[in-house]
Protein backbone atom coordinates (compact mmCIF):
# COMPACT_ATOMS: atom_id res chain seq x y z
CA UNK A 1 0.00 0.00 0.00
CA UNK A 2 0.99 3.59 -0.45
CA UNK A 3 2.53 5.20 2.64
CA UNK A 4 1.07 8.65 3.16
CA UNK A 5 2.83 11.35 5.19
CA UNK A 6 1.23 12.69 8.39
CA UNK A 7 0.31 15.96 6.70
CA UNK A 8 -1.80 14.07 4.15
CA UNK A 9 -3.54 12.10 6.90
CA UNK A 10 -4.41 15.39 8.56
CA UNK A 11 -5.93 16.86 5.42
CA UNK A 12 -9.69 16.95 4.99
CA UNK A 13 -11.18 14.50 2.52
CA UNK A 14 -12.81 16.31 -0.42
CA UNK A 15 -15.70 13.84 -0.46
CA UNK A 16 -16.51 14.62 3.17
CA UNK A 17 -16.46 18.36 2.51
CA UNK A 18 -19.09 17.96 -0.18
CA UNK A 19 -21.74 17.21 2.49
CA UNK A 20 -23.17 20.37 3.97
CA UNK A 21 -26.32 21.33 5.88
CA UNK A 22 -28.21 21.57 2.61
CA UNK A 23 -27.21 18.16 1.27
CA UNK A 24 -24.74 17.61 -1.53
CA UNK A 25 -23.49 20.42 -3.70
CA UNK A 26 -21.51 23.21 -2.07
CA UNK A 27 -18.14 22.54 -0.52
CA UNK A 28 -17.62 23.25 3.17
CA UNK A 29 -14.48 24.60 4.79
CA UNK A 30 -12.71 21.82 6.76
CA UNK A 31 -13.28 23.56 10.14
CA UNK A 32 -16.99 23.99 9.40
CA UNK A 33 -17.34 20.42 8.17
CA UNK A 34 -15.66 19.05 11.31
CA UNK A 35 -18.06 20.97 13.52
CA UNK A 36 -21.13 20.31 11.39
CA UNK A 37 -20.60 16.55 11.25
CA UNK A 38 -19.94 16.21 14.98
CA UNK A 39 -23.09 18.18 15.72
CA UNK A 40 -25.15 15.57 13.85
CA UNK A 41 -24.61 13.08 16.67
CA UNK A 42 -23.60 15.39 19.53
CA UNK A 43 -26.87 15.19 21.46
CA UNK A 44 -27.45 11.43 21.41
CA UNK A 45 -26.16 10.64 24.89
CA UNK A 46 -26.76 7.32 26.58
CA UNK A 47 -28.92 6.83 29.69
CA UNK A 48 -27.20 6.54 33.08
CA UNK A 49 -27.77 2.81 33.60
CA UNK A 50 -26.42 1.49 30.27
CA UNK A 51 -23.94 -1.39 30.68
CA UNK A 52 -20.27 -0.26 30.60
CA UNK A 53 -19.34 -2.50 27.64
CA UNK A 54 -22.09 -1.13 25.43
CA UNK A 55 -21.35 2.41 26.58
CA UNK A 56 -17.61 2.13 25.78
CA UNK A 57 -18.33 0.78 22.30
CA UNK A 58 -20.83 3.54 21.60
CA UNK A 59 -18.53 6.33 22.80
CA UNK A 60 -15.70 4.94 20.67
CA UNK A 61 -18.02 5.04 17.70
CA UNK A 62 -18.86 8.70 18.31
CA UNK A 63 -15.16 9.53 18.62
CA UNK A 64 -14.30 7.81 15.36
CA UNK A 65 -17.21 9.48 13.53
CA UNK A 66 -15.46 12.85 13.91
CA UNK A 67 -12.54 11.56 11.80
CA UNK A 68 -14.80 11.10 8.82
CA UNK A 69 -13.89 14.62 7.79
CA UNK A 70 -10.31 13.40 7.19
CA UNK A 71 -11.24 10.09 5.65
CA UNK A 72 -14.58 9.47 3.96
CA UNK A 73 -14.31 5.68 4.41
CA UNK A 74 -14.73 6.21 8.15
CA UNK A 75 -18.48 6.72 7.59
CA UNK A 76 -18.85 3.23 6.15
CA UNK A 77 -16.81 1.76 9.01
CA UNK A 78 -18.91 3.65 11.59
CA UNK A 79 -22.20 2.60 10.00
CA UNK A 80 -21.10 -1.03 9.89
CA UNK A 81 -19.72 -1.06 13.40
CA UNK A 82 -22.89 0.52 14.80
CA UNK A 83 -24.77 -2.56 13.62
CA UNK A 84 -22.44 -4.84 15.57
CA UNK A 85 -22.96 -2.73 18.71
CA UNK A 86 -26.70 -3.30 18.20
CA UNK A 87 -26.13 -6.98 18.99
CA UNK A 88 -23.68 -6.22 21.80
CA UNK A 89 -26.28 -3.98 23.48
CA UNK A 90 -28.90 -6.75 23.30
CA UNK A 91 -26.46 -9.25 24.81
CA UNK A 92 -25.42 -6.91 27.62
CA UNK A 93 -29.06 -6.13 28.41
CA UNK A 94 -29.90 -9.83 28.33
CA UNK A 95 -27.20 -10.55 30.94
CA UNK A 96 -28.66 -7.88 33.26
CA UNK A 97 -32.20 -9.11 32.66
CA UNK A 98 -31.44 -12.77 33.46
CA UNK A 99 -29.39 -11.90 36.56
CA UNK A 100 -27.32 -15.07 36.26
CA UNK A 101 -30.07 -17.65 35.65
CA UNK A 102 -31.90 -18.70 32.49
CA UNK A 103 -34.75 -21.22 32.34
CA UNK A 104 -35.96 -23.39 29.47
CA UNK A 105 -39.30 -25.13 29.07
CA UNK A 106 -39.54 -28.56 27.50
CA UNK A 107 -43.05 -29.76 26.87
CA UNK A 108 -44.33 -32.32 29.37
CA UNK A 109 -41.51 -31.58 31.80
CA UNK A 110 -40.50 -29.17 34.53
CA UNK A 111 -38.54 -26.06 33.52
CA UNK A 112 -34.77 -26.45 33.60
CA UNK A 113 -32.58 -23.64 34.90
CA UNK A 114 -28.93 -22.89 34.27
CA UNK A 115 -26.52 -20.55 35.93
CA UNK A 116 -24.77 -18.27 33.42
CA UNK A 117 -21.85 -15.94 34.02
CA UNK A 118 -21.24 -14.75 30.46
CA UNK A 119 -23.13 -14.51 27.19
CA UNK A 120 -21.02 -17.41 25.90
CA UNK A 121 -22.69 -19.55 28.59
CA UNK A 122 -26.12 -18.34 27.42
CA UNK A 123 -25.32 -19.25 23.82
CA UNK A 124 -23.99 -22.67 24.74
CA UNK A 125 -27.19 -23.57 26.63
CA UNK A 126 -29.47 -21.91 24.08
CA UNK A 127 -27.85 -23.85 21.29
CA UNK A 128 -28.26 -27.18 23.06
CA UNK A 129 -31.81 -26.46 24.24
CA UNK A 130 -32.90 -25.35 20.77
CA UNK A 131 -31.87 -28.75 19.44
CA UNK A 132 -34.10 -30.32 22.11
CA UNK A 133 -36.93 -27.96 20.99
CA UNK A 134 -36.96 -26.30 24.41
CA UNK A 135 -38.08 -22.69 24.79
CA UNK A 136 -36.65 -19.84 26.82
CA UNK A 137 -38.91 -18.75 29.66
CA UNK A 138 -39.57 -15.00 29.51
CA UNK A 139 -42.04 -13.99 32.22
CA UNK A 140 -45.27 -15.86 31.49
CA UNK A 141 -44.19 -16.66 27.91
CA UNK A 142 -41.80 -19.19 26.43
CA UNK A 143 -40.05 -18.30 23.16
CA UNK A 144 -37.76 -19.90 20.64
CA UNK A 145 -34.30 -18.64 21.47
CA UNK A 146 -31.05 -19.75 19.85
CA UNK A 147 -28.92 -16.96 21.31
CA UNK A 148 -28.39 -15.28 17.94
CA UNK A 149 -29.56 -11.82 16.93
CA UNK A 150 -32.98 -13.08 15.85
CA UNK A 151 -33.60 -14.71 19.24
CA UNK A 152 -32.30 -11.68 21.13
CA UNK A 153 -34.72 -9.43 19.23
CA UNK A 154 -37.64 -11.70 20.05
CA UNK A 155 -36.56 -11.83 23.69
CA UNK A 156 -36.36 -8.01 23.96
CA UNK A 157 -39.86 -7.63 22.50
CA UNK A 158 -41.36 -10.40 24.67
CA UNK A 159 -39.72 -8.97 27.80
CA UNK A 160 -41.36 -5.64 26.96
CA UNK A 161 -38.06 -3.77 26.65
CA UNK A 162 -38.71 -2.51 23.12
CA UNK A 163 -41.98 -0.97 22.00
CA UNK A 164 -43.67 0.60 18.99
CA UNK A 165 -44.80 -0.94 15.72
CA UNK A 166 -42.90 1.24 13.28
CA UNK A 167 -39.73 0.85 15.35
CA UNK A 168 -40.11 -2.91 15.02
CA UNK A 169 -39.86 -2.57 11.25
CA UNK A 170 -36.67 -0.55 11.71
CA UNK A 171 -35.26 -3.22 14.05
CA UNK A 172 -35.96 -5.74 11.33
CA UNK A 173 -34.10 -3.61 8.77
CA UNK A 174 -31.16 -3.12 11.16
CA UNK A 175 -30.97 -6.88 11.70
CA UNK A 176 -30.77 -7.47 7.95
CA UNK A 177 -28.03 -4.86 7.63
CA UNK A 178 -26.20 -6.39 10.59
CA UNK A 179 -26.23 -9.78 8.89
CA UNK A 180 -24.94 -8.16 5.73
CA UNK A 181 -22.08 -6.56 7.68
CA UNK A 182 -21.22 -9.86 9.39
CA UNK A 183 -21.35 -11.77 6.09
CA UNK A 184 -20.68 -9.18 3.39
CA UNK A 185 -21.65 -10.18 -0.09
CA UNK A 186 -20.85 -7.01 -1.96
CA UNK A 187 -19.53 -3.52 -1.93
CA UNK A 188 -21.31 -0.74 -0.09
CA UNK A 189 -20.38 2.79 0.92
CA UNK A 190 -22.11 4.80 3.62
CA UNK A 191 -22.52 8.59 3.56
CA UNK A 192 -22.13 10.89 6.57
CA UNK A 193 -25.91 11.30 6.55
CA UNK A 194 -26.52 7.53 6.62
CA UNK A 195 -23.84 6.89 9.24
CA UNK A 196 -25.15 9.67 11.51
CA UNK A 197 -28.67 8.29 11.27
CA UNK A 198 -27.49 4.77 12.14
CA UNK A 199 -25.62 6.15 15.18
CA UNK A 200 -28.69 8.11 16.28
CA UNK A 201 -30.98 5.10 15.83
CA UNK A 202 -28.52 2.99 17.81
CA UNK A 203 -28.51 5.52 20.68
CA UNK A 204 -32.32 5.45 20.76
CA UNK A 205 -32.37 1.67 20.78
CA UNK A 206 -29.77 1.36 23.56
CA UNK A 207 -31.57 3.94 25.69
CA UNK A 208 -34.92 2.20 25.18
CA UNK A 209 -33.38 -1.14 26.16
CA UNK A 210 -32.36 0.47 29.43
CA UNK A 211 -35.79 1.98 29.93
CA UNK A 212 -35.36 5.51 28.63
CA UNK A 213 -37.47 6.82 25.76
CA UNK A 214 -35.99 9.59 23.59
CA UNK A 215 -37.55 13.06 23.69
CA UNK A 216 -38.45 13.86 20.07
CA UNK A 217 -37.07 10.45 19.08
CA UNK A 218 -37.57 8.85 15.70
CA UNK A 219 -37.85 5.23 16.90
CA UNK A 220 -38.75 5.21 20.60
CA UNK A 221 -40.15 8.69 21.22
CA UNK A 222 -40.98 9.86 24.73
CA UNK A 223 -44.69 10.54 25.35
CA UNK A 224 -45.93 13.65 23.58
CA UNK A 225 -47.33 16.63 25.42
CA UNK A 226 -50.98 17.48 24.74
CA UNK A 227 -52.55 20.85 25.39
CA UNK A 228 -56.10 22.09 25.58
CA UNK A 229 -57.20 23.28 22.16
CA UNK A 230 -60.38 24.64 20.60
CA UNK A 231 -61.47 23.32 17.21
CA UNK A 232 -64.05 25.30 15.31
CA UNK A 233 -65.76 25.29 11.94
CA UNK A 234 -68.35 27.26 10.05
CA UNK A 235 -70.96 26.40 7.47
CA UNK A 236 -68.75 27.33 4.54
CA UNK A 237 -66.25 24.63 5.53
CA UNK A 238 -63.56 26.76 7.22
CA UNK A 239 -61.81 25.06 10.15
CA UNK A 240 -59.57 26.46 12.87
CA UNK A 241 -57.46 25.09 15.72
CA UNK A 242 -56.48 27.49 18.52
CA UNK A 243 -54.89 27.03 21.93
CA UNK A 244 -57.51 27.41 24.69
CA UNK A 245 -55.57 30.45 25.89
CA UNK A 246 -56.69 32.36 22.81
CA UNK A 247 -60.19 32.38 24.31
CA UNK A 248 -59.44 32.68 28.01
CA UNK A 249 -56.26 34.72 28.50
CA UNK A 250 -57.10 37.85 30.57
CA UNK A 251 -55.53 40.15 28.00
CA UNK A 252 -56.86 38.32 24.95
CA UNK A 253 -58.71 40.58 22.54
CA UNK A 254 -60.95 37.81 21.40
CA UNK A 255 -62.99 39.54 18.74
CA UNK A 256 -63.99 36.39 16.90
CA UNK A 257 -67.52 36.31 18.32
CA UNK A 258 -68.71 34.69 15.19
CA UNK A 259 -71.98 32.90 15.73
CA UNK A 260 -71.79 30.87 12.60
CA UNK A 261 -68.84 28.92 14.07
CA UNK A 262 -69.29 25.74 16.13
CA UNK A 263 -66.62 25.02 18.76
CA UNK A 264 -65.21 21.90 20.41
CA UNK A 265 -62.74 21.68 23.28
CA UNK A 266 -60.21 18.85 22.99
CA UNK A 267 -56.87 17.69 24.37
CA UNK A 268 -54.53 17.55 21.37
CA UNK A 269 -50.91 17.74 20.23
CA UNK A 270 -50.27 21.48 19.82
CA UNK A 271 -49.19 22.77 16.45
CA UNK A 272 -45.51 23.74 16.60
CA UNK A 273 -43.95 24.95 13.33
CA UNK A 274 -41.24 22.57 12.20
CA UNK A 275 -42.05 19.89 14.78
CA UNK A 276 -41.81 16.24 13.74
CA UNK A 277 -45.01 15.55 15.66
CA UNK A 278 -47.57 17.98 14.32
CA UNK A 279 -50.93 16.36 13.78
CA UNK A 280 -51.54 17.17 10.15
CA UNK A 281 -54.92 15.47 10.38
CA UNK A 282 -56.34 17.57 13.25
CA UNK A 283 -59.14 18.92 11.02
CA UNK A 284 -60.43 15.36 10.54
CA UNK A 285 -61.40 15.08 14.23
CA UNK A 286 -64.36 12.81 14.90
CA UNK A 287 -65.53 11.57 18.32
CA UNK A 288 -66.47 8.23 16.83
CA UNK A 289 -63.39 7.34 14.77
CA UNK A 290 -59.64 7.75 15.18
CA UNK A 291 -59.30 10.07 12.22
CA UNK A 292 -56.57 12.32 13.66
CA UNK A 293 -53.03 11.01 13.55
CA UNK A 294 -52.37 11.36 17.28
CA UNK A 295 -54.81 10.66 20.11
CA UNK A 296 -57.15 13.65 20.41
CA UNK A 297 -59.47 13.62 23.40
CA UNK A 298 -62.95 15.10 23.27
CA UNK A 299 -63.72 17.30 26.30
CA UNK A 300 -66.67 19.55 25.48
CA UNK A 301 -68.96 20.77 22.69
CA UNK A 302 -70.19 21.64 20.25
CA UNK A 303 -71.26 25.15 21.18
CA UNK A 304 -70.68 28.83 20.62
CA UNK A 305 -67.45 30.63 21.37
CA UNK A 306 -68.93 32.24 24.47
CA UNK A 307 -70.10 28.85 25.75
CA UNK A 308 -66.68 27.33 25.10
CA UNK A 309 -65.02 30.19 26.99
CA UNK A 310 -67.41 29.80 29.92
CA UNK A 311 -66.78 26.06 30.09
CA UNK A 312 -62.99 26.56 29.96
CA UNK A 313 -63.14 29.26 32.66
CA UNK A 314 -65.16 27.00 34.90
CA UNK A 315 -63.45 23.64 34.33
CA UNK A 316 -59.86 24.80 33.70
CA UNK A 317 -58.75 21.52 32.10
CA UNK A 318 -55.01 20.88 31.84
CA UNK A 319 -52.69 19.27 29.33
CA UNK A 320 -51.22 15.79 29.73
CA UNK A 321 -48.87 13.50 27.88
CA UNK A 322 -49.65 10.49 25.73
CA UNK A 323 -47.73 7.57 24.32
CA UNK A 324 -49.10 7.08 20.82
CA UNK A 325 -47.16 3.90 19.95
CA UNK A 326 -48.67 0.40 20.09
CA UNK A 327 -52.28 1.60 20.07
CA UNK A 328 -55.07 -0.89 19.49
CA UNK A 329 -57.73 -0.12 16.90
CA UNK A 330 -60.88 -1.88 15.79
CA UNK A 331 -61.67 -1.66 12.09
CA UNK A 332 -65.21 -2.45 10.95
CA UNK A 333 -65.92 -3.85 7.53
CA UNK A 334 -69.54 -3.58 6.51
CA UNK A 335 -70.22 -2.95 2.82
CA UNK A 336 -67.06 -0.80 2.95
CA UNK A 337 -64.09 -0.39 5.27
CA UNK A 338 -64.71 2.19 8.01
CA UNK A 339 -62.02 4.25 9.76
CA UNK A 340 -60.35 2.74 12.85
CA UNK A 341 -62.19 3.03 16.15
CA UNK A 342 -60.96 3.02 19.73
CA UNK A 343 -61.97 -0.18 21.57
CA UNK A 344 -63.64 1.93 24.30
CA UNK A 345 -65.90 3.56 21.69
CA UNK A 346 -66.63 0.22 20.00
CA UNK A 347 -67.61 -1.14 23.43
CA UNK A 348 -70.32 1.52 23.71
CA UNK A 349 -71.98 0.85 20.35
CA UNK A 350 -75.62 -0.27 20.26
CA UNK A 351 -76.14 -3.80 18.87
CA UNK A 352 -77.46 -2.51 15.55
CA UNK A 353 -74.09 -0.89 14.83
CA UNK A 354 -71.98 -3.95 15.65
CA UNK A 355 -72.69 -5.64 12.34
CA UNK A 356 -70.12 -6.78 9.79
CA UNK A 357 -66.59 -8.12 10.19
CA UNK A 358 -64.29 -6.52 12.73
CA UNK A 359 -60.49 -6.52 12.90
CA UNK A 360 -58.43 -5.83 16.05
CA UNK A 361 -55.07 -4.39 15.03
CA UNK A 362 -52.15 -2.97 16.96
CA UNK A 363 -50.42 -0.06 15.22
CA UNK A 364 -48.75 3.27 16.01
CA UNK A 365 -51.12 5.22 13.76
CA UNK A 366 -54.73 4.68 12.67
CA UNK A 367 -53.75 4.94 9.00
CA UNK A 368 -51.32 2.03 9.52
CA UNK A 369 -54.13 -0.13 10.93
CA UNK A 370 -56.47 0.88 8.11
CA UNK A 371 -53.90 0.29 5.36
CA UNK A 372 -53.16 -3.16 6.76
CA UNK A 373 -56.81 -4.25 6.85
CA UNK A 374 -57.40 -2.88 3.36
CA UNK A 375 -54.27 -4.64 2.09
CA UNK A 376 -55.15 -7.95 3.74
CA UNK A 377 -58.21 -8.20 1.51
CA UNK A 378 -55.86 -9.01 -1.37
CA UNK A 379 -53.65 -12.07 -0.82
CA UNK A 380 -51.08 -10.97 -3.38
CA UNK A 381 -50.05 -8.01 -1.17
CA UNK A 382 -48.47 -10.29 1.45
CA UNK A 383 -50.30 -8.76 4.44
CA UNK A 384 -50.87 -11.32 7.21
CA UNK A 385 -54.41 -12.49 7.86
CA UNK A 386 -53.74 -14.44 11.03
CA UNK A 387 -52.78 -13.10 14.47
CA UNK A 388 -49.16 -11.99 14.69
CA UNK A 389 -46.77 -9.44 13.21
CA UNK A 390 -47.58 -8.56 9.62
CA UNK A 391 -44.56 -9.16 7.39
CA UNK A 392 -45.73 -6.52 4.88
CA UNK A 393 -46.33 -3.54 7.18
CA UNK A 394 -45.93 -2.33 10.75
CA UNK A 395 -49.24 -3.69 12.08
CA UNK A 396 -49.85 -6.60 14.43
CA UNK A 397 -53.04 -8.57 13.97
CA UNK A 398 -54.74 -9.48 17.24
CA UNK A 399 -57.88 -11.11 15.87
CA UNK A 400 -60.88 -10.68 13.63
CA UNK A 401 -64.43 -11.94 13.23
CA UNK A 402 -67.60 -10.63 14.81
CA UNK A 403 -67.63 -7.48 16.93
CA UNK A 404 -67.46 -9.69 20.04
CA UNK A 405 -64.54 -11.73 18.75
CA UNK A 406 -62.45 -8.74 17.72
CA UNK A 407 -63.35 -6.94 20.93
CA UNK A 408 -62.25 -9.94 23.02
CA UNK A 409 -58.92 -9.98 21.16
CA UNK A 410 -58.46 -6.30 22.02
CA UNK A 411 -59.43 -6.89 25.66
CA UNK A 412 -56.95 -9.77 25.94
CA UNK A 413 -54.18 -7.31 25.02
CA UNK A 414 -55.48 -4.28 26.92
CA UNK A 415 -57.21 -5.70 29.97
CA UNK A 416 -60.75 -4.63 30.91
CA UNK A 417 -62.10 -1.94 28.55
CA UNK A 418 -64.42 0.72 29.91
CA UNK A 419 -67.06 1.70 27.35
CA UNK A 420 -67.33 5.41 26.48
CA UNK A 421 -70.36 7.00 24.86
CA UNK A 422 -69.58 10.39 23.37
CA UNK A 423 -71.88 12.76 21.48
CA UNK A 424 -71.39 12.08 17.80
CA UNK A 425 -69.48 15.14 16.55
CA UNK A 426 -67.02 15.64 13.74
CA UNK A 427 -65.47 18.47 11.82
CA UNK A 428 -67.32 18.62 8.53
CA UNK A 429 -64.58 18.89 5.94
CA UNK A 430 -62.65 15.72 5.30
CA UNK A 431 -60.13 14.88 2.63
CA UNK A 432 -58.56 11.82 4.20
CA UNK A 433 -61.51 9.95 5.68
CA UNK A 434 -64.50 11.00 3.57
CA UNK A 435 -66.14 7.58 3.65
CA UNK A 436 -67.90 7.62 7.01
CA UNK A 437 -71.56 6.85 7.78
ZN1 LIG B 1 -49.98 -5.60 6.98
Boltz pocket constraint, residues with backbone or C-beta under 6 A from the ligand:
constraints:
  - pocket:
      binder: B
      contacts: [[A, 371], [A, 372], [A, 373], [A, 375], [A, 382], [A, 383], [A, 384], [A, 390], [A, 391], [A, 392], [A, 393], [A, 394], [A, 395]]
      max_distance: 6.0
